[in-house]
Amino acid sequence: MKFSSTATYIATEELQMAVNAAVELERPLLIKGEPGTGKTMLARAISISLGLDFHRIQFTPDLLPNDVIGVSVFNQKTLGFE
């Protein structure tokens, strides 16, 4: 799978190359920029282009990891995590 422009997002050759390199190398891609510059649109376009799900999380100063991934609780009766 390769990232390319979508109907709603036109990507430059340089951007396509950077995204595809991150995908091929299985490395994270840092998208940074000022508010309103299309970072979320880019992330959504990448997921659509690669046929992946897209979920957006709005981070706040009080957000904890458990808010994102949930909490596992040990059940003593079953001796497992739920």
N, C-alpha and C positions, 0 to 999 in steps of 0.2 A: 504494500500500500504506500502510496506517495501522496504528500500534501500538494495541492494545487489550488488555484483560485476557485471560489464558489460563486454561485449566482449573487450572493450578497456581500462578498468580500473579495476584492482584487488584490492579490499578493504580488509583490515584486519578485524578480528572479532571485535576488539576494535573500529575501525572507523565506522563499520556498526552499532554497538550499540549506539555510540554517535549521528550519523545522525538520526537513528530511534527514539531515545529519543527526539531529538529536534522536529522531525515531530509529534510524538505522543503528546508532550506537547504544540505543536503550538508555539514554541519559536525559536528565531533566532539562527543560527549556525555560529559562527565566524571561518572563515578559514584563518589562518595566516601562514606565512612562507616566506622564502627568495624567490627572483625572480627565476623562472624556476623550482620550486619544485612541480608543478602540481596542484596548487590551482584551476585554471580555468578548467583543465581537471576533477578535482573532482566535481566541481559545475555542469559541463555539464553532468557527469555520474550520479549525483544525480537526475538531472531533467529528464534524459532519463529513469532511473530506476523507477521513480515515475510517468512517463507519463506526465510531465509538460513541458511548453515552457521554453527555455533558451535564455536570452538576456544578452549580456555583454556590460558594459559601462566602457570606459577607463577614469578614473578620472585624471584631471589635476588641478593645483593650481587655475586656473581661471574658473573652472566649477561651475555653479550656479544651484540651485535646479530647476529653470525654464528651464534650458537646458535639464533636464531629464524628468520632468513631464509636461512641456509646460506651457503656460500662459493662464489664463482665463480672458477674457475681458468682462466687463459689457456692454450690449447693451441696451441703454436707450429706444429704440423703443419697444423692446420686454420685457423689464424689467427682463432680464435673462442674465446669463453668457454664453459665447460662447467659 
